C-alpha cells in the first residue's frame, strides 16, 4: 500500500478525525518513533504493526473514504465476506472489545423498501432463534440508508471454503456436520421458521468443527404467499422455486430444506455438487437439473450403505418420500454414524428397499431407548440365572420397557400388594426355580388385586409336565424353552403393548 503524497502528520490527523485513533495512542506512536519527521509509510507500518489500525482500515483511509468505519458502537476491522445482497465485516465493540460480525446491506439495495424490509424482517426473525447450531443475531439496525445486523463472529469458515481446502470429507465428519445442521433446522422448524436458502456458503463451521446455520430466508414469515412462482423473483430462493415447481409442492414446504440439506451431504461426501451449478436463472429452474442427478453410489462407490440411504431419502424428488421432518432425518443420521464401518455393497432398487427396512428396525430400537423410565411400562422377570437375566433385560430395554429382575418368586405379589400400579406384567421362569415359579404364577390368578395382571410362565427344558398345572387365560400364557427371542418379544408386546415411541430424538 502506498501513502501517496500524505505526510505522517496528515495521516495521523485523518485517523484521529475518523475516530480510529485517540490522542493518547498518537502520542505513544510518536514517542516510540522518537521523532515527527518520519515518512507516512513508516508511520503507517508502525500503526499496523502495533495493531492500532488494520490494513483494511488503512487502505480505506488512504483512498479518502470517510464512512464505513463504524456501525453503531462497533468498529470495523476487516471485510470477511461479500455476497450479492450484503457484506459481512469482522468488528469489535469500541468499549468492551467484544468481537462480532456485522452484516451490512449493500448500498444499491439500501434505498429499495422491499429489499430493506426483507433484510430487517429476516434479522428480527432470526433474532428469536437461540440454538447452538444457529448463528445468533444480537442487534438489528435500520435507519435512513444504513441497515445492518450484529451477529456472533464464528472463527472458522463456511462449507464451500472447507471443501476448497479439503476437496471432500470422510463419511463420519460429513455426517456429524450434517447432523449439526439438521439439529439447527429441527429447532427452527419447531419455531415455525424454515431456511429457504440452504447451501454450502450458509453453513459456517467453527474451529471446533461445529456447524452453524446462517442467512435464513423468510420462509417463516406469515405474509409470504403459497404460490411457488413468487419465489422466482427472489434470487436467494430460486433453487427452491425450481424444486417446488417441478414436484408440485407448495411454497415454503419444510421438506424443501431437507432436500437441499441432502444436496449438502452429497457434496461433502463426494466433493461434487449433485445439481449443476449455474447463475443462469432459466437453468436453475429447469426440471432436468433435478432429474439428472447422478446417484451418489455411482460417484462415490465406497460409501457405507446407511450413509447412501440418508442421502437418497433426503433427496427424493417426491416430497412424500423424503424425510418429513429434520427429526426423522436425525434418527437415520445417528444410525448411519453407528454403521460407518459396514462394507460397501452393490446398491440397487431391491437392496435399497431392504436398507429402508433395516433402518426402520433401527429407528424403533433407538426410539425405545429415548422413552424416559418414568413413562415406560414395567415387566418383572423372575429368574435366578444371572446370564439369562441380563439377556432378557437387554431385550426388553430395546423394546421400550422398564425391566425389574428378582430371584424371589413371591416378590411380585408382595410388590403389587404394596402398589397395584407398580408392574404391568410378570414373567416367571422355571429354569432354576422349578415348581416354585409355577406356584407364584398361579398365585396371581387367585387374588382379586392381581387376577387381571398379564403374566408369562416360561417353562425350562424338561419342565413340560408343569404346563398341566398352570392356570392359563388370554392374558396368562405359557411358553416352552428353547424359544427365539423374537417370538418371546412378540408375546410380551402383545400382552403389554409398549408406550408409543417417539419418532425422533429430542
RASUL-V432891 format. One record per helix or strand. SS is the DSSP state (alpha for helix, beta for strand). FROM is the first residue (numbers start at 1). TO is the last residue. If there is no record, write none. Layout:
# RASUL-V432891
SS/FROM/TO ; SS/FROM/TO
This chain:
# RASUL-V432891
alpha/8/17 ; alpha/23/33 ; alpha/40/49 ; alpha/55/62 ; beta/70/71 ; beta/74/82 ; beta/86/93 ; beta/99/105 ; alpha/107/110 ; alpha/113/127 ; beta/134/134 ; beta/137/143 ; beta/146/152 ; beta/156/158 ; alpha/159/166 ; alpha/171/190 ; alpha/200/202 ; beta/203/206 ; beta/211/213 ; alpha/228/233 ; alpha/235/247 ; alpha/254/270 ; alpha/281/285 ; alpha/287/291 ; alpha/296/299 ; alpha/305/314 ; alpha/319/321 ; alpha/326/338 ; alpha/349/369 ; alpha/373/375 ; beta/378/382 ; alpha/386/399 ; beta/402/406 ; alpha/411/418 ; beta/425/429 ; alpha/435/446 ; beta/454/459 ; alpha/464/469 ; beta/473/473 ; beta/476/480 ; alpha/485/495
